[in-house]
Amino acid sequence: MSESALSIGLFYGSTTCYTEMAAEKIQAQLNTLFDDQVVSLHNIKDEALKRAENFDILIFGISTWDFGELQEDWESHWEEVYQLALQGKTVALFGLGDQLGYADWFQDALGMLHDALVPSGCNIIGYWPNKGYEFAVSKALTEDQQSFVGLSLDDENQYEQTDERIEKWCLQLLEELS
């Protein structure tokens, strides 16, 4: 598929580089699957979130901090999320969190981002099963409590599963996009 036919903007905020590393892995995996350089990375610390409106397909990456708080770059741009014109665009989400240290707030920022984007009229894909995680509560669960609203990564406690989860999720996205 040529870049003119498809371009995906992957926007993320990263304090400790883990979300950035996950974003780079997702970019590499999707570029391999599409056999083209279709995914461009955008650190919201350095680029306006409004640039997301230039893409038909978006991926947003966020991490949860402390007791269910937004990552600092997302927090400083949070009002912009509500102003994005995403009607008809396809959006996938991924989040990082610590399910053991913060079991009552696991992936909360992912859930908050999802809830902020839904009113924009975008089509959210990439829901991820919650099997294989140990946590008490999460704002990132779907209504039926069976899935997260996006790929859920825990590099603190399950780093060895990150690459496989990214690979499976990217294949899932490819399937959902076709």
N, C-alpha and C positions, 0 to 999 in steps of 0.2 A: 504494500500500500504506500503510495507516495505521500510526502509531507503535506502537499497541497490538498490531498484528499482527507487527511486526518491530522489534527494536531491536538495534543493533550497538554494542558498546563497543570503542573504539580506544584502547589503552593504549600509551604510549611513554615512553622516557627520552631526554632530549636535552641535551647539554652545550653545543654550539655553535649550536643552533637549526636545523640542517639536518634532523634527524629530525623535529622539531616542524613545520617547514615542509612536509615530505613528508606528515606525518600530516594537516595541514590540507588539503593538496591531495587526498589520498585521501578525506577526509571530504566535501569539496565535490563531488568526482566521483561518489561513491556516492549522496549526497543528491540530486544531479541525476538519476542513473540511476533511482533509486527514486521520484523525484518527491515526496520527503518528507524531513523532517529525522530520518532514522533512525539516523544515526551520531553518537554523542557522544564527545568527546575527553577523555582522562584522562591527565594527566602523572603518572607514578608517583612523581615527586619530591614531589608535593603530595597524592596520593591513595593510599590503601591498595590494593595489588594484589588483595587479597581481594574488592574490589568487582567484579572481573571475573566472579565466580561468579553475579552477578545478570543476566548476559546469556546468551542462547542462542548468539549469534554474536559472536566476538571477533576483533580484529585486534591483533597485538602488533608494535610497531616498536622496533628496537634497532640500535645502530651498533657497529662493531668499532673498538677503539682499539689503537694501537701494534702490538704483536706478537701479535695475536689475543686481545686482552683485552676484557672486557665494558665497556660504557658504565657510568659511575660510579653512576647511579641504579639500574640493573639490578643491578649488583654489590652494592649495599647492601641489596637486597631479594631476592637470589638464592635464599636458603633458602625464601622464601615461594612461589616458583615451584613447587617440589616438593610443596607442601602444598595447592595449589589443587584444588578439587573440580570437574573439568572433564569428567567422564564424560558422553558423549553430546553435548557441545557442539561446535560447528563453529568452527575456529580457522584464521586466515590470518596469515602472517608477512611482514614486510618488513624489510630491513636496508640500512644505508648503510655503505660502506667505500671504501677507496682501493686500486684494483687495481694501480696502477703502483708507488706508494710502498711498499706492503705486499703484494706479489704472493704471498708464501708464507703469508699469513694473511687473504686477502680473504674477507670475510663470515663469519669464524670465529664471531663472537658469534651470528649468525643460526643457524648450525648448532648451537651449544651450546644456544640457547633451544629449538630444535626438539627436540633430543635430551632435554632436560629435560621437555618437555611430552608427548611420546609416551606415557610410562607412565601418564599420567592418564586415558587412554581417550578423549581427544578425537579428533575427525575433522579432520585437517589438510587444507586445500585451498589452492589458489593457488601450486602449484609453478611455477617460472619457468625457461624455457630459458636455458642458459648461453652461447648464441651471442651474439657481439658484445662479448665481454669478453676482456681479456688479463690472465691471472693464472697463477700456477704451481700453487698448492695452495689448497684451501678445505674447511673442515669443514662448509660449507653445501651441499655437493653431495649429490645422491641417490646411492643405491648404484650405479646404472648410470652415474653421472658425467655424465648428459645435462642435468640440471636442478638449479637451486638449490631449496632447501626453501621458498623464498618469493621475493617480488619483491626483486631486487637492484639497488640504486641506487648510483651513484658520482658524487656532485656535485663531487668534486675534479677528475675527468678527463673526465666525460661529462655535465656539467650540462645540455647542450642536448638530451639524450635523456630526461631525467627526466620531463617532463610527458607525453610520448608513452608512455613505459613505464607510468606510473601509469594513464593512460587505458586502455591495453590490458589491464593487470592488473585494473582495476576491472570492465571488461567480462567478463573471464574469470571473476572471482568471481561476478558476477551469473549467468552461465551455469551455473557449478558449484553455485550455491545453488538454482537452479530445477529 
